[in-house]
Amino acid sequence: MSKFLDFYKEQKQKIEKSLSNFNNEILKEENITINENLKVYSDLNISGKMIRGTLIQLGYKLNNDNLDYAIPLSTAYEVFETSILVHDDIIDNDDFRRGKTTIHSYNKEKYKNLSDNNHLSHSIALCIGDYGLFKSTKLLIENYKDDKNFYNILNKYNDIVLDTIRGEIIDVVTPYEEKNKIFKGNVEDTTMDIYRLKTSYYTLVGPMSLGMILANSKEEEIKDIEEFTLPLGIAFQIQDDILGIFSSNETLGKPIGSDIREFKQTLLYAHIKETKYYDKLLKYYGKEEYDIDKVRELFIESKSLEYCQNKMNELYEQSLNKLNSINWLKSEDKTILEELVYFLKDRKK
């Protein structure tokens, strides 16, 4: 059995228990409308993979074995994740998340007989997402206000939130500008900026750094792990975009091909734009009705899929090379981090 998987399963169970307690607390809200929507939120909250929370635990473990102390931080981060995904589902107009109905979709069905139900359902979901975001900050205050590293933890946490929002803004605006032929930048460079801000910092660099800060790690140690996780996070997103086209609804737990409908700027898109296959792609890309099999064929024939796979593998290799150069890591921890790379690389969803 993989040491990382052992660690992941153990920490995931602890985080899920903590999240369950958090859910029970927020469901004490007395207002019927708030409580009803928080039930939907709670269902989403407990159904995640807990990978980011686990990485906080792992970052903490590198310099401190008292892992239970980091559980509230991991819980807060998972709450933050669920909350921004509530917003993300509105932006992407997705009806399902983690195999479950999204909050705006739930309300759209509830108020389906009202003429303005779309605006209402989005408004409710925005409010619930905001509720979760500030609840996550409250968790940090309640559990770590007396910790000597509290300022640094809260500062890093807010930096992660801000970088995620920066990435989201670019991710939202670029497809519209590109589709309307007013985008002035380089698509691949911009896409890589989105990957860095919205995925790598949020998914890997941030969580590992937070755990290390809580464990009172040295600045140079945190920098080493950031240099290890940054290319890993970008590779993770490239793989996510590939799976978003070449996987299935059942495997991913969310709609396949949403990137096509949204005219999403991915590395697949950036590469094919520079080939003779681009005009053919535009027959499907950005359309409500599209043939995903045709899109897949175009990404394969143009070698865009191959280009992305090669770039992804280069980044995974870069991450492993950095890991091998870090001398202060304990042997067991280095093994766990190496297995983390292969865990992410081999994933199917």
C-alpha positions in Angstrom: 0.0 0.0 0.0 1.2 3.5 -0.8 2.3 5.6 2.2 0.6 8.6 0.7 -2.7 6.7 0.3 -2.4 5.5 3.9 -1.8 9.1 5.0 -4.6 10.4 2.8 -7.2 7.9 3.9 -6.4 8.5 7.6 -6.5 12.3 7.3 -9.5 12.3 5.0 -11.5 10.4 7.6 -10.5 13.0 10.3 -11.4 16.0 8.1 -14.7 14.4 7.2 -15.6 14.0 10.8 -14.6 17.6 11.5 -16.7 18.8 8.5 -19.6 16.8 9.7 -19.4 18.6 13.0 -19.2 21.9 11.2 -22.3 21.0 9.1 -24.2 20.2 12.2 -23.4 23.6 13.6 -24.5 25.6 10.6 -27.7 23.6 10.4 -28.7 25.2 13.6 -29.7 28.3 11.7 -33.3 29.0 12.5 -34.5 30.7 9.4 -36.2 28.1 7.2 -34.8 29.4 3.9 -31.2 29.7 5.2 -31.4 26.3 6.8 -32.9 24.6 3.7 -30.1 25.9 1.5 -27.4 25.1 4.0 -28.6 21.5 3.9 -27.8 21.5 0.2 -24.5 23.2 0.9 -23.7 20.7 3.7 -24.3 17.8 1.3 -21.8 19.3 -1.1 -19.4 20.1 1.7 -19.0 16.5 2.9 -18.7 14.9 -0.5 -15.4 16.3 -1.7 -12.1 14.4 -2.0 -10.5 16.4 0.8 -7.2 16.4 -1.1 -6.5 20.1 -0.2 -7.2 19.6 3.5 -5.0 16.5 3.4 -2.2 18.5 1.9 -2.4 21.0 4.8 -2.0 18.0 7.1 0.9 16.8 5.0 2.6 20.3 5.1 2.2 20.4 8.8 3.6 16.8 9.2 6.9 17.9 7.6 7.8 19.6 10.8 5.3 18.5 13.5 3.7 15.2 14.3 0.7 16.6 16.3 -1.6 16.4 13.3 -4.8 16.8 15.1 -3.8 20.5 15.8 -4.0 21.2 12.0 -7.5 19.6 11.5 -9.4 22.9 12.1 -7.2 24.6 9.5 -7.8 21.8 7.0 -11.6 22.0 7.8 -11.6 25.7 7.2 -9.9 25.3 3.8 -12.4 22.6 2.7 -15.2 25.0 3.7 -13.5 27.7 1.6 -13.3 25.3 -1.3 -16.9 24.3 -1.2 -17.9 28.0 -1.0 -16.0 29.2 -4.0 -17.3 26.1 -6.0 -20.8 27.3 -5.3 -19.8 30.6 -7.0 -17.9 28.7 -9.7 -21.0 26.6 -10.5 -23.0 29.8 -11.2 -20.2 31.1 -13.5 -20.0 27.8 -15.3 -23.8 27.2 -15.2 -23.3 23.7 -14.0 -26.2 21.8 -12.5 -24.1 19.2 -10.8 -21.0 19.2 -8.6 -19.4 16.1 -7.0 -22.4 14.2 -8.4 -24.9 16.3 -6.5 -27.3 19.1 -7.4 -25.7 22.5 -7.1 -27.4 25.2 -5.0 -28.5 27.4 -7.8 -29.9 24.4 -9.7 -31.8 23.3 -6.5 -33.4 26.7 -6.3 -34.1 26.9 -10.0 -36.2 23.7 -9.7 -37.8 24.9 -6.4 -39.0 28.1 -8.0 -39.5 26.8 -11.5 -43.0 28.3 -11.7 -41.6 31.9 -11.2 -40.7 33.9 -14.2 -37.5 35.3 -12.6 -36.3 32.1 -11.0 -32.9 32.2 -12.7 -32.0 35.5 -11.1 -33.4 34.3 -7.7 -31.6 31.0 -7.8 -28.2 32.6 -8.6 -28.7 35.3 -5.9 -29.4 32.6 -3.2 -26.3 30.6 -4.3 -24.1 33.7 -4.2 -25.3 34.4 -0.6 -24.7 30.8 0.5 -21.2 30.8 -1.0 -20.4 34.1 0.8 -21.8 32.6 4.1 -19.3 29.7 3.8 -16.4 31.9 2.9 -16.8 33.9 6.1 -17.5 30.9 8.2 -14.2 29.4 7.1 -12.4 32.6 8.3 -14.3 32.4 11.6 -13.1 28.8 12.1 -9.5 30.1 11.8 -10.1 32.8 14.4 -11.8 30.4 16.8 -9.1 27.8 16.7 -5.8 29.7 16.2 -6.2 33.3 17.5 -3.7 32.5 20.3 -1.2 30.7 18.0 2.0 32.7 17.5 1.8 32.1 13.8 -1.9 33.2 13.5 -1.0 36.5 11.6 1.1 34.6 9.1 -1.6 31.9 8.7 -4.4 34.4 8.1 -2.2 36.5 5.8 -1.3 33.4 3.7 -4.9 32.2 3.7 -6.1 35.6 2.4 -3.3 35.6 -0.2 -4.5 32.3 -1.5 -8.1 33.5 -1.7 -7.0 36.6 -3.6 -4.9 34.7 -6.0 -7.8 32.3 -6.6 -10.1 35.3 -7.3 -7.5 36.8 -9.7 -7.3 33.6 -11.6 -11.1 33.4 -11.7 -11.5 36.9 -13.1 -9.0 36.2 -15.9 -10.7 32.8 -16.5 -14.1 34.4 -16.8 -13.1 37.4 -19.0 -10.7 35.8 -21.4 -13.2 33.4 -23.2 -15.6 36.3 -23.9 -12.8 38.5 -25.3 -11.3 35.6 -27.3 -14.7 34.6 -28.7 -15.5 38.2 -29.7 -12.0 38.6 -31.2 -11.0 41.5 -28.9 -8.5 39.6 -26.7 -5.0 41.3 -27.0 -2.8 38.8 -25.1 -1.2 35.5 -25.8 -3.7 32.7 -25.2 -1.2 30.1 -24.0 0.6 32.6 -21.6 -2.7 33.8 -20.2 -3.9 30.2 -19.8 -0.7 29.3 -17.9 -1.3 32.4 -15.6 -4.8 31.0 -14.9 -3.4 27.6 -14.1 -0.9 29.1 -11.7 -3.3 31.4 -9.9 -6.5 29.5 -9.9 -5.2 26.0 -9.6 -1.6 25.6 -8.5 -1.7 28.2 -5.6 -5.2 27.1 -4.5 -4.8 23.4 -4.8 -1.2 22.6 -3.9 1.1 25.5 -3.1 -1.3 27.2 -0.7 -2.4 24.2 1.3 1.1 22.8 1.8 2.4 26.3 2.7 -0.4 26.9 5.3 0.3 23.6 7.0 4.0 24.4 7.1 3.4 27.9 8.5 1.2 26.4 11.3 4.0 24.0 12.1 6.5 26.9 12.4 8.6 25.8 9.5 11.6 27.8 8.2 11.1 30.2 5.3 13.6 28.4 3.2 11.8 25.1 3.8 8.5 26.6 2.8 10.1 28.0 -0.4 11.5 24.6 -1.3 8.0 23.0 -1.0 6.4 25.9 -3.0 8.9 25.3 -5.8 8.0 21.6 -5.7 4.3 22.1 -5.7 4.0 25.0 -8.3 4.7 22.9 -11.4 2.8 20.0 -9.9 -0.3 22.2 -9.6 0.0 23.4 -13.2 0.3 19.8 -14.4 -2.7 18.9 -12.3 -4.8 21.5 -14.1 -3.6 20.5 -17.6 -4.7 16.9 -16.7 -8.0 18.2 -15.4 -8.7 19.9 -18.7 -7.8 16.8 -20.6 -10.2 14.8 -18.4 -12.9 17.4 -18.9 -12.9 16.5 -22.6 -11.8 12.9 -22.7 -13.4 11.4 -19.6 -17.1 10.8 -18.8 -19.9 12.4 -16.8 -20.0 9.3 -14.5 -16.3 9.3 -13.8 -15.9 13.0 -13.2 -19.2 13.6 -11.3 -19.8 16.7 -13.4 -20.8 17.5 -17.0 -18.2 16.5 -19.6 -17.6 19.1 -22.3 -18.6 22.2 -20.3 -15.2 23.7 -21.4 -16.5 23.5 -25.0 -19.8 25.2 -24.2 -18.1 27.9 -22.2 -15.4 28.6 -24.9 -12.9 27.9 -22.1 -9.3 28.9 -22.6 -7.3 25.8 -22.0 -3.9 24.6 -23.2 -5.8 22.3 -25.6 -7.5 25.3 -27.1 -4.3 27.5 -27.1 -2.4 24.9 -29.1 -5.1 24.1 -31.6 -5.6 27.8 -32.3 -2.2 27.8 -34.0 -3.0 24.9 -36.3 -5.0 24.4 -39.5 -7.7 22.6 -37.4 -8.8 25.8 -35.6 -11.6 26.8 -38.0 -13.1 23.3 -37.7 -13.0 23.5 -33.9 -15.0 26.8 -34.1 -17.9 24.8 -35.5 -18.4 23.3 -32.1 -16.4 25.4 -29.6 -18.5 27.9 -27.7 -21.8 26.3 -28.9 -24.6 25.1 -26.7 -25.0 22.1 -29.0 -21.7 20.4 -30.0 -20.4 17.0 -31.0 -17.9 16.0 -28.3 -16.6 13.1 -30.4 -15.7 15.6 -33.2 -14.0 17.9 -30.8 -11.9 15.0 -29.4 -10.9 14.0 -32.9 -9.7 17.5 -33.7 -7.7 17.7 -30.5 -6.0 14.4 -31.4 -5.5 15.1 -35.1 -4.0 18.5 -34.4 -1.7 16.9 -31.9 -3.0 19.3 -29.3 -3.7 16.4 -26.9 -0.2 15.1 -27.4 1.3 18.6 -26.8 -0.7 19.0 -23.5 0.3 15.5 -22.4 4.0 16.2 -23.1 3.8 19.6 -21.2 2.0 17.9 -18.3 4.6 15.2 -18.1 7.5 17.7 -18.2 5.9 19.6 -15.3 5.5 16.4 -13.3 9.1 15.6 -14.0 10.2 19.1 -13.0 8.4 18.7 -9.7 10.1 15.3 -9.0 13.5 16.8 -9.8 12.9 19.6 -7.3 11.8 17.1 -4.7 14.9 15.0 -5.1 17.1 18.1 -4.5 15.5 18.8 -1.1 17.9 17.4 1.5 16.2 18.4 4.8 13.1 16.2 4.2 12.8 13.0 6.2 13.0 9.9 4.1 9.4 8.9 4.9 8.1 12.4 4.0 10.0 12.4 0.8 8.4 9.1 -0.2 4.9 10.4 0.6 5.5 13.5 -1.5 6.8 11.4 -4.4 3.8 9.2 -4.2 1.6 12.3 -4.1 3.0 13.2 -7.6 2.1 9.8 -9.0 -1.3 9.8 -7.2 -2.2 13.1 -9.1 -0.6 11.9 -12.3 -2.5 8.6 -12.4 -5.9 10.0 -11.4 -9.0 9.5 -13.5 -11.1 12.3 -12.0 
